[in-house]
Amino acid sequence: MKVGEFEDFRNMKSKLVSMIAGLGIMASSSAAAFAADAGGKAVFEKSCAGCHGADGKGNPAMAKVLGEKGLNIATKDTTQKSDEQLLKVIAEGSGKMPASKLSKDEQKQALGYVRSLAK
């Protein structure tokens, strides 16, 4: 093997190792995100969907009762708020939305799921 060929081989080997490592990181991130979304979806369906609807766009029957347009949380307005702002609303309530009885972890899970709805 000539010197130039050896360098090409080392570069190719380095790129291959980097690609495999990147795929491993992506797979573990995707699995973690899926697990978080699955937990967040369960929390959202149990505690939030009654007013906000399964798709986050608001339950029309609750909108009639509450007279609230803010039930739709799958909006650009939601995506522009920070996690801290949304966690505060989840924890303390806002307007006619009562304070949450969810644990801090459940609040974060629900927030993660809400973020996925607003994309």
Backbone torsions as a table, in degrees:
resi	resn	phi	psi	omega
1	MET	NA	132.5	180.0
2	LYS	-80.0	162.4	-177.9
3	VAL	-58.4	-46.5	-179.9
4	GLY	-62.2	-40.2	178.8
5	GLU	-66.0	-38.9	178.9
6	PHE	-62.5	-42.4	178.4
7	GLU	-63.7	-41.9	177.6
8	ASP	-61.1	-42.4	179.0
9	PHE	-62.3	-44.6	178.6
10	ARG	-62.7	-42.4	179.0
11	ASN	-63.6	-43.0	179.8
12	MET	-64.9	-42.0	179.0
13	LYS	-61.9	-43.5	179.6
14	SER	-62.2	-43.5	178.6
15	LYS	-64.6	-40.6	179.3
16	LEU	-63.5	-44.5	178.3
17	VAL	-61.5	-42.7	179.0
18	SER	-63.2	-41.5	179.7
19	MET	-65.0	-43.0	-179.9
20	ILE	-64.3	-42.7	177.8
21	ALA	-62.7	-42.6	178.8
22	GLY	-61.5	-41.5	178.0
23	LEU	-63.9	-39.2	178.0
24	GLY	-63.6	-42.2	178.5
25	ILE	-64.8	-43.8	179.6
26	MET	-62.5	-41.6	-179.2
27	ALA	-64.7	-43.5	-180.0
28	SER	-69.0	-36.7	177.3
29	SER	-65.1	-42.0	179.6
30	SER	-64.5	-41.4	178.9
31	ALA	-64.2	-42.3	178.8
32	ALA	-65.7	-41.5	179.3
33	ALA	-64.6	-40.5	178.7
34	PHE	-63.0	-43.5	179.4
35	ALA	-63.2	-42.5	179.1
36	ALA	-64.8	-42.6	179.2
37	ASP	-64.0	-40.4	-179.6
38	ALA	-63.7	-44.2	177.3
39	GLY	-66.8	-41.8	178.4
40	GLY	-63.9	-38.8	178.9
41	LYS	-63.8	-43.0	179.6
42	ALA	-62.9	-43.8	178.7
43	VAL	-64.0	-45.3	-179.3
44	PHE	-61.3	-46.7	-179.1
45	GLU	-62.1	-36.9	-177.8
46	LYS	-75.8	-40.2	-168.8
47	SER	-112.9	-16.2	-171.0
48	CYS	-123.5	-32.5	-171.9
49	ALA	-63.9	-24.3	179.2
50	GLY	-56.1	-37.3	178.2
51	CYS	-101.8	-41.7	-173.5
52	HIS	-88.1	-6.8	-179.7
53	GLY	78.4	155.1	-177.8
54	ALA	-62.2	-29.1	-179.1
55	ASP	-97.5	2.7	179.3
56	GLY	80.7	1.0	-176.1
57	LYS	-92.6	6.7	176.4
58	GLY	97.4	140.8	175.4
59	ASN	-88.2	112.7	-176.3
60	PRO	-55.8	-36.2	179.7
61	ALA	-64.9	-40.6	179.0
62	MET	-70.6	-34.3	178.2
63	ALA	-62.4	-37.2	177.7
64	LYS	-66.3	-43.0	-178.1
65	VAL	-69.5	-46.4	-175.1
66	LEU	-88.0	-18.6	-177.4
67	GLY	65.0	27.6	-176.4
68	GLU	-106.4	129.2	171.9
69	LYS	-86.8	-17.0	-176.7
70	GLY	-72.9	6.2	179.3
71	LEU	-73.2	-22.5	177.4
72	ASN	-79.7	110.7	-179.2
73	ILE	-109.7	5.7	177.3
74	ALA	-95.5	57.1	-173.0
75	THR	-126.4	168.0	175.9
76	LYS	-63.1	-35.8	178.8
77	ASP	-58.3	-41.4	178.8
78	THR	-65.2	-42.9	-178.2
79	THR	-66.4	-25.8	-178.1
80	GLN	-82.4	-13.5	178.8
81	LYS	-84.4	147.4	179.1
82	SER	-74.3	162.3	175.7
83	ASP	-58.2	-40.4	-179.0
84	GLU	-61.7	-42.7	179.2
85	GLN	-62.6	-45.5	-177.7
86	LEU	-70.9	-37.1	177.2
87	LEU	-64.0	-34.7	177.5
88	LYS	-65.0	-42.4	177.6
89	VAL	-63.7	-43.3	179.3
90	ILE	-62.0	-45.7	-175.4
91	ALA	-72.2	-44.0	-171.5
92	GLU	-101.8	-14.3	-175.6
93	GLY	83.3	171.9	179.7
94	SER	-162.8	133.0	-177.7
95	GLY	60.7	-123.9	179.1
96	LYS	-88.4	-2.7	177.6
97	MET	-78.1	122.7	-179.5
98	PRO	-74.1	162.0	174.3
99	ALA	-61.3	146.9	-177.4
100	SER	-76.5	148.0	172.1
101	LYS	-105.7	11.9	-179.9
102	LEU	-78.7	151.8	173.4
103	SER	-69.5	165.9	178.0
104	LYS	-57.7	-42.2	178.9
105	ASP	-63.5	-43.5	178.7
106	GLU	-64.4	-37.8	177.2
107	GLN	-61.3	-43.3	179.3
108	LYS	-66.7	-38.6	177.2
109	GLN	-63.4	-45.6	179.1
110	ALA	-61.8	-41.8	178.6
111	LEU	-60.4	-44.5	178.1
112	GLY	-58.5	-40.4	179.4
113	TYR	-69.9	-40.8	177.3
114	VAL	-59.5	-41.6	177.5
115	ARG	-59.8	-38.0	180.0
116	SER	-69.3	-29.1	178.9
117	LEU	-73.9	-31.8	-174.3
118	ALA	-85.2	6.1	-180.0
119	LYS	-83.3	NA	NA
